[in-house]
């Protein structure tokens, strides 16, 4: 009966029933979020950095973490990616992503999974997308360490909201305990902690400045290859710096 009711619904009705949408997708001529406060998002942002992703991914495997409605996962398939897996911790987004991919005739696998659970995949991917997730996490460095340890085989496309200074100054390898002034510099790596809400979103926890983003990526073992847009980085898996503690292996029982 439920399937019969769905078959009788128009695409517009089905899109509305799955809403609200954060990704403005185009599904058989219907836009899912035409009045998005950021405009035609994320297509408008994708245009600013899509040139760093090869036009032909040649069958490479892709993991899209925090895939939302699957905009970027679909773009990877359009660039001839092989296996594409999208994960998200929100079931509503996964329902949207599955619907959008099915309607557009695109073969993508979706799973309900948190970034903290990625060790369960027991697989490294040629390209990992980690777009717009870090600032929603209470444990951002743990997430980056888990990505490095468990799923990033070669490269990662990374995006994070930024606030504060948009320039990076020199940082010494060590400072005396009596040093105070360095922490007042606007270009020193910083994470701004949001105790309550930012943009009426209770999951916006840590918002870094540009220096903070780049320092965190390096600290987790990633080498910055390109920075085509203020918030976006293409990084590759490099050598992890010296650490006193091993990366926790978080696997659900």
One Martini backbone bead per residue (centre of mass of N, CA, C, O) as a GRO file, in nm:
protein
  253
    1UNK     BB    1   0.058   0.063  -0.022
    2UNK     BB    2   0.296   0.259   0.007
    3UNK     BB    3   0.394   0.219  -0.285
    4UNK     BB    4   0.133   0.316  -0.424
    5UNK     BB    5   0.137   0.600  -0.306
    6UNK     BB    6   0.412   0.680  -0.421
    7UNK     BB    7   0.336   0.637  -0.724
    8UNK     BB    8   0.113   0.879  -0.707
    9UNK     BB    9   0.329   1.067  -0.661
   10UNK     BB   10   0.495   1.331  -0.713
   11UNK     BB   11   0.798   1.464  -0.711
   12UNK     BB   12   0.719   1.708  -0.543
   13UNK     BB   13   0.591   1.542  -0.312
   14UNK     BB   14   0.842   1.371  -0.240
   15UNK     BB   15   1.029   1.602  -0.175
   16UNK     BB   16   0.854   1.728   0.049
   17UNK     BB   17   0.841   1.467   0.233
   18UNK     BB   18   1.174   1.477   0.272
   19UNK     BB   19   1.179   1.725   0.418
   20UNK     BB   20   1.419   1.916   0.469
   21UNK     BB   21   1.672   2.060   0.261
   22UNK     BB   22   2.020   2.134   0.211
   23UNK     BB   23   2.035   2.021  -0.063
   24UNK     BB   24   2.031   2.133  -0.396
   25UNK     BB   25   1.859   1.938  -0.598
   26UNK     BB   26   1.815   1.764  -0.918
   27UNK     BB   27   1.491   1.610  -0.985
   28UNK     BB   28   1.345   1.591  -1.260
   29UNK     BB   29   1.335   1.928  -1.247
   30UNK     BB   30   1.358   1.935  -0.927
   31UNK     BB   31   1.398   2.137  -0.657
   32UNK     BB   32   1.475   2.098  -0.311
   33UNK     BB   33   1.625   2.412  -0.247
   34UNK     BB   34   1.556   2.710  -0.390
   35UNK     BB   35   1.570   2.891  -0.094
   36UNK     BB   36   1.848   2.901  -0.014
   37UNK     BB   37   2.060   3.100   0.187
   38UNK     BB   38   2.320   3.022  -0.022
   39UNK     BB   39   2.167   2.927  -0.259
   40UNK     BB   40   2.302   2.708  -0.493
   41UNK     BB   41   2.328   2.458  -0.272
   42UNK     BB   42   2.651   2.334  -0.356
   43UNK     BB   43   2.705   2.426  -0.654
   44UNK     BB   44   2.835   2.711  -0.604
   45UNK     BB   45   3.086   2.586  -0.460
   46UNK     BB   46   3.188   2.367  -0.657
   47UNK     BB   47   3.283   2.570  -0.882
   48UNK     BB   48   3.549   2.670  -0.708
   49UNK     BB   49   3.689   2.341  -0.688
   50UNK     BB   50   3.651   2.116  -0.919
   51UNK     BB   51   3.944   2.133  -1.059
   52UNK     BB   52   4.090   1.932  -0.838
   53UNK     BB   53   3.916   1.724  -0.982
   54UNK     BB   54   3.909   1.490  -1.187
   55UNK     BB   55   3.723   1.427  -1.467
   56UNK     BB   56   3.868   1.136  -1.438
   57UNK     BB   57   3.867   0.876  -1.192
   58UNK     BB   58   3.905   0.581  -1.300
   59UNK     BB   59   3.751   0.401  -1.066
   60UNK     BB   60   3.770   0.526  -0.805
   61UNK     BB   61   3.745   0.532  -0.472
   62UNK     BB   62   3.469   0.663  -0.258
   63UNK     BB   63   3.431   0.869   0.041
   64UNK     BB   64   3.135   1.014   0.196
   65UNK     BB   65   3.135   1.227   0.468
   66UNK     BB   66   2.855   1.364   0.525
   67UNK     BB   67   2.656   1.348   0.257
   68UNK     BB   68   2.370   1.385   0.288
   69UNK     BB   69   2.206   1.409  -0.029
   70UNK     BB   70   2.462   1.351  -0.243
   71UNK     BB   71   2.603   1.556  -0.431
   72UNK     BB   72   2.908   1.465  -0.433
   73UNK     BB   73   2.865   1.171  -0.499
   74UNK     BB   74   2.745   1.225  -0.780
   75UNK     BB   75   2.987   1.377  -0.897
   76UNK     BB   76   3.180   1.136  -0.885
   77UNK     BB   77   3.021   0.955  -1.083
   78UNK     BB   78   3.038   1.165  -1.320
   79UNK     BB   79   3.372   1.105  -1.289
   80UNK     BB   80   3.413   0.786  -1.289
   81UNK     BB   81   3.366   0.645  -1.046
   82UNK     BB   82   3.336   0.380  -0.870
   83UNK     BB   83   3.313   0.330  -0.572
   84UNK     BB   84   3.042   0.474  -0.372
   85UNK     BB   85   3.039   0.600  -0.033
   86UNK     BB   86   2.779   0.705   0.188
   87UNK     BB   87   2.782   0.885   0.500
   88UNK     BB   88   2.551   0.916   0.787
   89UNK     BB   89   2.381   1.016   1.101
   90UNK     BB   90   2.122   1.092   0.922
   91UNK     BB   91   1.840   0.945   0.808
   92UNK     BB   92   1.716   1.170   0.634
   93UNK     BB   93   1.952   1.214   0.442
   94UNK     BB   94   1.956   0.918   0.336
   95UNK     BB   95   1.680   0.928   0.208
   96UNK     BB   96   1.748   1.151   0.012
   97UNK     BB   97   1.994   1.019  -0.127
   98UNK     BB   98   1.850   0.767  -0.231
   99UNK     BB   99   1.635   0.908  -0.397
  100UNK     BB  100   1.819   1.081  -0.581
  101UNK     BB  101   1.985   0.848  -0.704
  102UNK     BB  102   1.752   0.683  -0.817
  103UNK     BB  103   1.621   0.904  -0.997
  104UNK     BB  104   1.919   0.948  -1.147
  105UNK     BB  105   2.064   0.668  -1.195
  106UNK     BB  106   2.267   0.624  -0.938
  107UNK     BB  107   2.537   0.428  -0.805
  108UNK     BB  108   2.496   0.429  -0.451
  109UNK     BB  109   2.619   0.387  -0.132
  110UNK     BB  110   2.445   0.374   0.190
  111UNK     BB  111   2.519   0.473   0.538
  112UNK     BB  112   2.471   0.445   0.880
  113UNK     BB  113   2.727   0.674   1.000
  114UNK     BB  114   2.992   0.766   1.182
  115UNK     BB  115   3.305   0.890   1.193
  116UNK     BB  116   3.375   0.714   1.456
  117UNK     BB  117   3.306   0.427   1.275
  118UNK     BB  118   3.520   0.377   1.029
  119UNK     BB  119   3.672   0.117   1.120
  120UNK     BB  120   3.447  -0.081   1.018
  121UNK     BB  121   3.524  -0.080   0.711
  122UNK     BB  122   3.810  -0.190   0.642
  123UNK     BB  123   3.894   0.065   0.442
  124UNK     BB  124   4.054   0.216   0.171
  125UNK     BB  125   4.052   0.523  -0.011
  126UNK     BB  126   4.133   0.722  -0.272
  127UNK     BB  127   3.879   0.912  -0.191
  128UNK     BB  128   3.799   1.165   0.048
  129UNK     BB  129   3.508   1.317   0.184
  130UNK     BB  130   3.520   1.624   0.409
  131UNK     BB  131   3.230   1.810   0.415
  132UNK     BB  132   3.106   1.998   0.661
  133UNK     BB  133   3.192   1.853   0.964
  134UNK     BB  134   3.401   1.939   1.185
  135UNK     BB  135   3.219   2.173   1.332
  136UNK     BB  136   3.008   1.929   1.437
  137UNK     BB  137   3.236   1.836   1.638
  138UNK     BB  138   3.360   1.746   1.960
  139UNK     BB  139   3.606   1.563   1.802
  140UNK     BB  140   3.806   1.665   1.564
  141UNK     BB  141   4.088   1.525   1.594
  142UNK     BB  142   3.985   1.240   1.607
  143UNK     BB  143   3.867   1.235   1.325
  144UNK     BB  144   4.132   1.285   1.170
  145UNK     BB  145   4.281   1.038   1.283
  146UNK     BB  146   4.081   0.826   1.174
  147UNK     BB  147   4.111   0.890   0.880
  148UNK     BB  148   4.412   0.829   0.856
  149UNK     BB  149   4.407   0.535   0.977
  150UNK     BB  150   4.140   0.401   0.798
  151UNK     BB  151   4.054   0.561   0.491
  152UNK     BB  152   4.302   0.714   0.381
  153UNK     BB  153   4.493   0.641   0.100
  154UNK     BB  154   4.546   0.936  -0.048
  155UNK     BB  155   4.293   1.143  -0.061
  156UNK     BB  156   4.145   1.470   0.046
  157UNK     BB  157   3.840   1.643   0.066
  158UNK     BB  158   3.824   1.960   0.237
  159UNK     BB  159   3.577   2.120   0.463
  160UNK     BB  160   3.562   2.440   0.655
  161UNK     BB  161   3.453   2.649   0.855
  162UNK     BB  162   3.538   3.004   0.894
  163UNK     BB  163   3.701   3.219   1.132
  164UNK     BB  164   3.872   3.496   1.121
  165UNK     BB  165   4.169   3.488   1.011
  166UNK     BB  166   4.303   3.489   0.654
  167UNK     BB  167   4.594   3.433   0.787
  168UNK     BB  168   4.940   3.311   0.794
  169UNK     BB  169   5.179   3.273   1.031
  170UNK     BB  170   5.448   3.232   1.202
  171UNK     BB  171   5.570   2.928   1.373
  172UNK     BB  172   5.718   2.800   1.626
  173UNK     BB  173   5.832   2.495   1.760
  174UNK     BB  174   5.869   2.678   2.028
  175UNK     BB  175   5.781   2.782   2.372
  176UNK     BB  176   5.778   2.952   2.638
  177UNK     BB  177   5.598   2.954   2.930
  178UNK     BB  178   5.595   3.289   2.930
  179UNK     BB  179   5.422   3.299   2.687
  180UNK     BB  180   5.154   3.529   2.545
  181UNK     BB  181   5.138   3.695   2.271
  182UNK     BB  182   5.087   3.472   2.056
  183UNK     BB  183   4.773   3.434   2.143
  184UNK     BB  184   4.691   3.732   2.023
  185UNK     BB  185   4.723   3.647   1.749
  186UNK     BB  186   4.515   3.614   1.472
  187UNK     BB  187   4.721   3.389   1.320
  188UNK     BB  188   4.686   3.194   1.527
  189UNK     BB  189   4.595   2.893   1.602
  190UNK     BB  190   4.232   2.840   1.608
  191UNK     BB  191   3.950   2.754   1.830
  192UNK     BB  192   3.617   2.820   1.835
  193UNK     BB  193   3.391   2.800   2.096
  194UNK     BB  194   3.053   2.674   2.106
  195UNK     BB  195   2.830   2.660   2.361
  196UNK     BB  196   2.564   2.689   2.199
  197UNK     BB  197   2.509   2.879   1.921
  198UNK     BB  198   2.528   2.872   1.553
  199UNK     BB  199   2.297   2.943   1.337
  200UNK     BB  200   2.089   2.772   1.504
  201UNK     BB  201   2.319   2.540   1.580
  202UNK     BB  202   2.401   2.287   1.814
  203UNK     BB  203   2.650   2.152   1.619
  204UNK     BB  204   2.827   2.407   1.655
  205UNK     BB  205   3.148   2.396   1.808
  206UNK     BB  206   3.403   2.437   1.602
  207UNK     BB  207   3.581   2.736   1.483
  208UNK     BB  208   3.823   2.803   1.265
  209UNK     BB  209   4.089   2.926   1.148
  210UNK     BB  210   4.306   2.898   0.903
  211UNK     BB  211   4.547   2.810   1.077
  212UNK     BB  212   4.392   2.586   1.224
  213UNK     BB  213   4.327   2.402   0.989
  214UNK     BB  214   4.620   2.353   0.887
  215UNK     BB  215   4.735   2.244   1.156
  216UNK     BB  216   4.545   2.000   1.186
  217UNK     BB  217   4.619   1.855   0.929
  218UNK     BB  218   4.922   1.823   0.989
  219UNK     BB  219   4.890   1.681   1.270
  220UNK     BB  220   4.736   1.426   1.111
  221UNK     BB  221   4.921   1.381   0.825
  222UNK     BB  222   4.866   1.614   0.621
  223UNK     BB  223   4.904   1.734   0.284
  224UNK     BB  224   4.895   2.028   0.118
  225UNK     BB  225   4.802   2.081  -0.226
  226UNK     BB  226   4.527   2.261  -0.205
  227UNK     BB  227   4.352   2.609  -0.209
  228UNK     BB  228   4.085   2.705  -0.400
  229UNK     BB  229   3.932   2.775  -0.128
  230UNK     BB  230   3.913   2.890   0.175
  231UNK     BB  231   3.765   2.605   0.288
  232UNK     BB  232   3.938   2.437   0.074
  233UNK     BB  233   4.103   2.107   0.055
  234UNK     BB  234   4.377   1.931  -0.085
  235UNK     BB  235   4.488   1.618   0.038
  236UNK     BB  236   4.750   1.410   0.159
  237UNK     BB  237   4.906   1.134   0.262
  238UNK     BB  238   5.140   1.134   0.509
  239UNK     BB  239   5.333   1.202   0.779
  240UNK     BB  240   5.330   1.156   1.098
  241UNK     BB  241   5.381   1.307   1.366
  242UNK     BB  242   5.477   1.329   1.666
  243UNK     BB  243   5.339   1.107   1.923
  244UNK     BB  244   5.225   1.002   2.250
  245UNK     BB  245   4.964   0.881   2.106
  246UNK     BB  246   4.745   0.673   1.998
  247UNK     BB  247   4.502   0.590   1.793
  248UNK     BB  248   4.197   0.525   1.840
  249UNK     BB  249   3.995   0.226   1.831
  250UNK     BB  250   3.673   0.267   1.699
  251UNK     BB  251   3.441   0.002   1.777
  252UNK     BB  252   3.157  -0.137   1.760
  253UNK     BB  253   2.994  -0.406   1.933
   0.00000   0.00000   0.00000
